Structures are given as C-alpha cells and as structure tokens.
Amino acid sequence: MPDKVKFNIKNVHYAVKKAEGSGWDTPKAIPGAVSFSLEPEGDVSPFYADGMVYYNAVANNGYSGDLEMALFPAEFMQDVFGVTEGSTSKVLTENAQVEPKSVALLFEEDGDVKGTKYVLYNCTVTRPTHEFKTNEDKKEPSTSKSSVTVSPMEDGRVMAMTQDSTPADVLQGWYTKVFEETA
C-alpha cells in the first residue's frame, strides 16, 4: 500500500565526494533536521513549427533550496568547508581560501505507511547561517540554514528515491554507502 501523505524530514547524512569518478566517502549523520526545501532548476523552451508549438525542450538542471538544521556539527564544517581545529587550542578556524567539497545528501521523510529515502548526488552547500539573539520571556532555539545546489552528475543522475517496492536490504543499507544502481 503506497503512502497517501508525507511529513517529517529525518536522518540527514552527508558523504563527501571523492576525486572525480571514484564515488563518495561513507555517509555521516547530521542530527537535528528541521526542514529541507528544494525547487527544480531548469526551464522549458518551446520550438515552433507549422504555426504551433512543435516540440518543448525541457532542461533538468537539478534543484536548489535550503537545508535547515538545529546545528551543523564541527565535523561537517571540517569535512565540507575545510575548517581546521587547532591541535592544542581546539579552536575551529574558517579559511576563505578553502573551496567547499561536493557532497551527496541522504535523508528520509516519513509517510503514513512507509516513507521515502532520498539521495541527492552532486550537492554544493554554502556555509551555514549563524543567528544570535537574546532570550526573552521564553527560550527559543536558533537554527542554521545552508543553501544547497544539486547539479546533475556527468551521467545525468540528480536524485534517487525509494518506493514501496524497494527491497528491505536496500532500505536497511541506505546510510552505509551512497546508493548507486548496479547492473
């Protein structure tokens, strides 16, 4: 029985992309998922012939959006943005001359029956936002957002997602490595 509704993002993981053509590192969890909004990128270009739209060329340029987390952990900042930790001071230092690494993002959303697991293959993320505010009559946690751009891989892959018929072994191994279809 398929899901009728979807809700609740959880189990966000990232996997740093290795050198070109060699896959990804083992996925690592980023706890504290709040929301993830993705908008399709690309457009439709009509081709006119015989006095009408004869053909529509559709470009799939991936997605872009915002990933909101309770907090992006130091390990994520080090792995993706090259933030360094002082060996004795244990202070984290960001360097503007370090380029961020591409990652795969893995996550899931609950459904009323089974839910869906996703992998976005070729993601570029921006440094997370920082919001500092005072406590008032009640404490409200601050969150951090990172803009995400998902670009097609060289072979065209953008995203993969599970469905009701996905075998249990694929579902159970989702966060052990980045899913890639095997022949």
KEKE-3310 file (N, C-alpha, C; in steps of 0.2 Angstrom, whole numbers, plus 5000, padded with zeros to 4 digits):
npx = (5004:5004:5011:5000:5001:5015:5027:5038:5055:5070:5085:5096:5111:5127:5139:5155:5161:5173:5188:5186:5175:5177:5167:5160:5164:5160:5144:5139:5131:5120:5113:5097:5088:5077:5070:5069:5069:5067:5068:5065:5077:5079:5072:5058:5059:5050:5049:5044:5034:5025:5016:5013:5017:5029:5038:5043:5057:5064:5074:5083:5090:5094:5092:5088:5089:5085:5093:5088:5094:5096:5108:5124:5136:5153:5161:5156:5158:5172:5174:5168:5170:5183:5186:5198:5205:5213:5228:5232:5224:5211:5202:5191:5194:5190:5194:5194:5200:5199:5190:5174:5169:5161:5146:5136:5119:5109:5093:5078:5060:5045:5030:5013:5012:5025:5036:5049:5066:5080:5093:5103:5114:5125:5130:5132:5135:5132:5141:5134:5121:5122:5114:5111:5103:5095:5088:5071:5055:5053:5063:5069:5075:5089:5091:5101:5104:5108:5112:5108:5114:5109:5117:5117:5125:5139:5134:5121:5113:5103:5095:5090:5077:5068:5054:5038:5040:5054:5067:5070:5083:5090:5084:5088:5102:5104:5111:5124:5132:5133:5119:5120:5115:5116:5121)
npy = (4994:5011:5026:5039:5052:5063:5068:5076:5077:5067:5059:5065:5064:5066:5064:5065:5069:5059:5060:5064:5053:5042:5039:5041:5046:5037:5039:5051:5056:5070:5077:5083:5088:5101:5107:5105:5112:5111:5117:5114:5116:5123:5125:5127:5126:5131:5125:5131:5126:5124:5133:5131:5126:5114:5106:5104:5108:5102:5106:5099:5104:5101:5105:5118:5125:5126:5119:5117:5115:5110:5112:5113:5101:5102:5092:5091:5104:5104:5093:5097:5111:5113:5118:5121:5113:5119:5111:5111:5122:5119:5127:5131:5136:5145:5147:5157:5155:5141:5130:5124:5106:5095:5086:5071:5071:5063:5057:5055:5055:5053:5044:5040:5026:5020:5029:5038:5036:5046:5051:5064:5067:5076:5088:5105:5115:5130:5139:5138:5148:5159:5164:5175:5178:5186:5179:5180:5181:5168:5153:5151:5140:5143:5141:5134:5138:5131:5134:5124:5117:5107:5098:5090:5074:5069:5058:5062:5059:5064:5063:5050:5039:5029:5017:5010:4997:4994:4984:4976:4975:4985:4996:4995:4996:5009:5021:5016:5017:5028:5026:5018:5013:4996:4985)
npz = (5000:4995:5001:5007:5012:5016:5028:5040:5040:5042:5048:5041:5031:5026:5013:5008:4992:4983:4973:4956:4948:4957:4967:4984:5001:5016:5022:5034:5049:5051:5064:5070:5060:5053:5042:5024:5009:4992:4976:4959:4946:4930:4913:4901:4884:4871:4854:4839:4825:4810:4813:4827:4844:4842:4848:4864:4873:4887:4901:4914:4927:4939:4957:4969:4985:5003:5017:5033:5049:5066:5071:5063:5064:5070:5064:5051:5046:5046:5037:5025:5022:5025:5038:5051:5065:5079:5085:5099:5105:5101:5094:5082:5065:5051:5034:5021:5009:5006:4996:4996:4997:4986:4990:4993:4998:5010:5016:5024:5023:5033:5030:5029:5028:5024:5020:5012:5006:5002:4990:4985:4973:4968:4977:4981:4995:5004:5017:5033:5040:5054:5068:5081:5095:5109:5124:5128:5136:5134:5130:5114:5102:5091:5074:5060:5043:5027:5010:4996:4981:4969:4957:4940:4938:4929:4921:4921:4932:4946:4957:4968:4974:4986:4985:4987:4983:4985:4989:5006:5010:5003:5008:5022:5021:5017:5023:5024:5013:4998:4988:4973:4957:4952:4939)
capx = (5000:5008:5009:4995:5004:5022:5029:5044:5062:5074:5091:5100:5118:5131:5145:5160:5163:5180:5191:5182:5174:5178:5162:5159:5166:5155:5139:5140:5124:5119:5107:5093:5084:5072:5067:5073:5065:5070:5065:5068:5080:5078:5066:5055:5060:5046:5051:5038:5034:5019:5011:5011:5022:5030:5042:5046:5064:5064:5080:5083:5097:5094:5087:5091:5085:5089:5093:5088:5096:5096:5115:5128:5142:5160:5164:5153:5161:5179:5174:5165:5172:5190:5188:5203:5205:5220:5230:5232:5219:5205:5198:5190:5196:5187:5198:5191:5204:5197:5184:5170:5169:5154:5144:5129:5115:5105:5089:5071:5054:5040:5024:5008:5013:5032:5040:5054:5073:5082:5100:5105:5121:5130:5127:5136:5132:5135:5142:5128:5120:5123:5109:5112:5098:5094:5082:5066:5051:5054:5069:5068:5082:5091:5093:5106:5102:5113:5109:5110:5113:5110:5118:5117:5132:5141:5130:5114:5110:5102:5092:5087:5072:5065:5047:5035:5043:5061:5068:5072:5091:5092:5082:5092:5109:5104:5115:5130:5135:5129:5116:5121:5111:5121:5118)
capy = (5000:5017:5032:5044:5059:5063:5073:5074:5075:5065:5055:5068:5062:5069:5060:5069:5066:5058:5063:5063:5046:5037:5038:5045:5043:5034:5044:5053:5059:5077:5076:5089:5091:5105:5107:5105:5114:5110:5119:5112:5121:5122:5128:5124:5131:5129:5126:5132:5124:5123:5138:5129:5123:5108:5102:5108:5106:5103:5106:5097:5107:5099:5108:5122:5126:5127:5114:5120:5111:5113:5115:5109:5099:5104:5088:5093:5110:5102:5089:5100:5118:5114:5122:5117:5113:5120:5105:5112:5126:5116:5132:5130:5142:5145:5150:5159:5152:5134:5128:5118:5100:5092:5080:5068:5072:5057:5059:5052:5058:5049:5043:5037:5019:5018:5034:5038:5038:5050:5053:5069:5065:5081:5094:5111:5118:5136:5139:5139:5154:5160:5169:5176:5183:5186:5176:5184:5178:5161:5151:5148:5138:5146:5136:5136:5136:5131:5134:5118:5117:5100:5098:5083:5071:5068:5054:5064:5057:5070:5061:5043:5039:5023:5017:5004:4990:4994:4978:4978:4975:4992:5001:4994:4999:5016:5025:5013:5020:5031:5022:5018:5007:4991:4981)
capz = (5000:4995:5006:5005:5014:5018:5033:5044:5037:5047:5046:5036:5031:5020:5011:5004:4985:4982:4967:4950:4946:4962:4972:4990:5007:5020:5025:5041:5051:5054:5068:5071:5054:5054:5036:5018:5003:4986:4970:4952:4942:4923:4910:4895:4878:4865:4847:4835:4818:4807:4816:4834:4847:4838:4852:4870:4876:4895:4904:4921:4929:4946:4962:4973:4991:5009:5022:5040:5054:5073:5071:5059:5068:5068:5059:5044:5044:5044:5031:5019:5021:5027:5044:5054:5073:5082:5089:5106:5107:5099:5091:5075:5061:5044:5029:5015:5003:5005:4992:4999:4994:4984:4994:4992:5004:5010:5021:5023:5025:5035:5026:5033:5028:5024:5020:5007:5007:4996:4989:4981:4971:4967:4980:4983:5000:5007:5024:5036:5043:5061:5071:5088:5098:5116:5127:5131:5141:5133:5126:5108:5099:5084:5069:5055:5036:5022:5004:4993:4974:4967:4949:4938:4938:4921:4918:4921:4938:4950:4964:4968:4980:4987:4984:4991:4981:4986:4994:5013:5010:5000:5013:5028:5019:5014:5026:5025:5007:4994:4984:4966:4954:4950:4933)
cpx = (5004:5006:5004:4997:5011:5023:5035:5051:5066:5080:5095:5108:5121:5137:5149:5162:5170:5182:5187:5182:5175:5173:5162:5162:5159:5150:5140:5133:5125:5113:5104:5090:5078:5067:5072:5068:5069:5066:5068:5071:5080:5072:5063:5056:5056:5050:5045:5039:5027:5014:5009:5018:5023:5034:5043:5052:5064:5071:5080:5090:5097:5089:5092:5086:5089:5088:5093:5089:5096:5104:5119:5135:5148:5163:5162:5157:5169:5179:5172:5168:5179:5191:5193:5202:5212:5222:5230:5226:5212:5200:5197:5191:5194:5192:5195:5194:5202:5190:5180:5170:5162:5153:5137:5125:5110:5100:5082:5066:5049:5034:5019:5009:5021:5037:5045:5061:5075:5090:5100:5112:5126:5129:5133:5132:5136:5136:5135:5127:5121:5118:5110:5107:5098:5088:5077:5062:5051:5060:5066:5074:5083:5092:5098:5103:5108:5110:5112:5109:5114:5111:5118:5124:5133:5137:5122:5110:5109:5100:5090:5082:5069:5057:5045:5038:5050:5062:5071:5079:5093:5090:5086:5099:5109:5109:5122:5135:5130:5126:5118:5119:5117:5117:5116)
cpy = (5006:5022:5037:5051:5058:5069:5071:5072:5072:5061:5058:5066:5065:5064:5064:5065:5065:5061:5060:5055:5040:5036:5043:5042:5040:5039:5045:5057:5066:5077:5083:5092:5094:5105:5107:5107:5114:5113:5117:5118:5119:5125:5124:5129:5128:5130:5126:5130:5123:5127:5136:5127:5116:5103:5107:5104:5107:5102:5104:5099:5105:5103:5113:5123:5127:5121:5118:5114:5114:5116:5110:5108:5101:5099:5089:5099:5109:5098:5093:5107:5119:5118:5118:5118:5114:5114:5106:5117:5123:5121:5130:5136:5141:5149:5151:5157:5145:5133:5123:5112:5098:5086:5077:5069:5066:5059:5055:5056:5053:5049:5040:5029:5017:5023:5033:5040:5041:5050:5058:5069:5071:5088:5099:5114:5125:5135:5141:5146:5154:5165:5169:5181:5182:5182:5181:5181:5170:5159:5148:5146:5141:5140:5138:5134:5136:5130:5128:5119:5110:5100:5091:5081:5071:5064:5056:5063:5063:5067:5054:5043:5032:5023:5011:4997:4989:4988:4980:4979:4982:4997:5001:4997:5006:5021:5022:5016:5023:5026:5023:5012:5002:4987:4975)
cpz = (5000:5000:5003:5006:5016:5023:5037:5041:5043:5044:5041:5037:5025:5019:5006:4997:4985:4975:4961:4949:4951:4968:4978:4996:5011:5023:5032:5043:5053:5058:5069:5065:5056:5048:5030:5012:4997:4980:4964:4949:4934:4920:4904:4890:4873:4858:4843:4827:4816:4811:4823:4837:4845:4843:4858:4873:4883:4897:4912:4923:4937:4951:4965:4979:4997:5014:5029:5045:5061:5074:5067:5063:5066:5063:5052:5042:5042:5037:5024:5017:5023:5033:5048:5062:5075:5086:5096:5109:5106:5097:5084:5071:5054:5040:5023:5008:5001:5002:4996:4994:4992:4989:4991:4999:5004:5016:5019:5026:5027:5030:5031:5033:5029:5024:5013:5009:5001:4996:4984:4979:4971:4970:4982:4989:5002:5014:5027:5039:5050:5063:5078:5090:5106:5118:5129:5136:5140:5129:5119:5104:5093:5080:5064:5048:5031:5015:5000:4986:4972:4959:4947:4937:4930:4918:4918:4928:4943:4957:4963:4975:4980:4985:4987:4989:4982:4991:5001:5013:5008:5005:5020:5027:5017:5016:5027:5019:5003:4989:4976:4963:4951:4944:4935)
residu = (MET:PRO:ASP:LYS:VAL:LYS:PHE:ASN:ILE:LYS:ASN:VAL:HIS:TYR:ALA:VAL:LYS:LYS:ALA:GLU:GLY:SER:GLY:TRP:ASP:THR:PRO:LYS:ALA:ILE:PRO:GLY:ALA:VAL:SER:PHE:SER:LEU:GLU:PRO:GLU:GLY:ASP:VAL:SER:PRO:PHE:TYR:ALA:ASP:GLY:MET:VAL:TYR:TYR:ASN:ALA:VAL:ALA:ASN:ASN:GLY:TYR:SER:GLY:ASP:LEU:GLU:MET:ALA:LEU:PHE:PRO:ALA:GLU:PHE:MET:GLN:ASP:VAL:PHE:GLY:VAL:THR:GLU:GLY:SER:THR:SER:LYS:VAL:LEU:THR:GLU:ASN:ALA:GLN:VAL:GLU:PRO:LYS:SER:VAL:ALA:LEU:LEU:PHE:GLU:GLU:ASP:GLY:ASP:VAL:LYS:GLY:THR:LYS:TYR:VAL:LEU:TYR:ASN:CYS:THR:VAL:THR:ARG:PRO:THR:HIS:GLU:PHE:LYS:THR:ASN:GLU:ASP:LYS:LYS:GLU:PRO:SER:THR:SER:LYS:SER:SER:VAL:THR:VAL:SER:PRO:MET:GLU:ASP:GLY:ARG:VAL:MET:ALA:MET:THR:GLN:ASP:SER:THR:PRO:ALA:ASP:VAL:LEU:GLN:GLY:TRP:TYR:THR:LYS:VAL:PHE:GLU:GLU:THR:ALA)
# end
